[in-house]
Amino acid sequence: MAELPDPSKRIRPANRSSFDPDTAGRDTALERGLRILSAVAETGETNAKSLAATLSLPLSTTYRYLKTLREFDLVEEFGGRYLPSARLSSWSGAATTRSYLLDVGNKFLRELSERSGRTSVLAVREGRRAVCLRQVAPDEDAEIAFRTYEVLPLDSGAGQRVLLAHAPTQIIAEVVDGSHHSEEALLASLRRICTDGFAYSQSEMGTGANALSYPVTVRGEVLCSLTLAGRSERFGNVTAASLKPVLLEAVEALRAELLEVC
């Protein structure tokens, strides 16, 4: 789990690559390239300016290395944002995990919704956004349900905020900086999620829609969030508390299955 930024200080992208500016002059070309590649892989989505600042490299040098990484199909660029390529993701096992979640998602969520009587959602983080991979919603929740593959903000909603709380520090800093929530309130919420182990939201993603979410952690990495949601009249505090054991059991079952493929 990444360390959350100190709300008393200005948020800056964190140096997750243990880069020592004092040794920058002694870095080889290979080391600089690997630092940049590692930073892109860890954040999931970033830009050249953030990379240059984080790694204390000239911007022109950063662009030159990114160009080389793109030529080797290790990094992809979309509108000035750099992401790990499908080739790099396949090496890390991310593609296998995502494919597995897509395959088992509907059956898994259908069983969870049948047990709970509520909407169940499986979401993953893609850079600075969350994506609803799979969802099963009863008729009562049809109007508040997400769409499959819908892109969602990381700073709002239980399932998305769980993912943000366990994201790399640089991602947290960028999301907090662009959020309509106050920095202090959002960081306090993320710390509470890390302490409690779950998130509970009320009407954050839609009027009258509440949600309870837990992270699914495999070998120390949060791969997705598993969420139960419903209309507020059907999903108040008492209902959320009563559904925690059901959701936790589902989280453990999914984690056990992911251990076999990750």
Helices and strands as residue ranges (DSSP letters): G 21-26, H 29-43, E 46-47, H 48-55, H 59-71, E 75-78, E 81-84, H 86-92, H 94-116, E 119-126, E 129-136, G 139-144, E 151-153, H 158-165, H 169-178, H 183-196, E 199-202, E 209-218, E 221-231, G 232-234, H 237-259
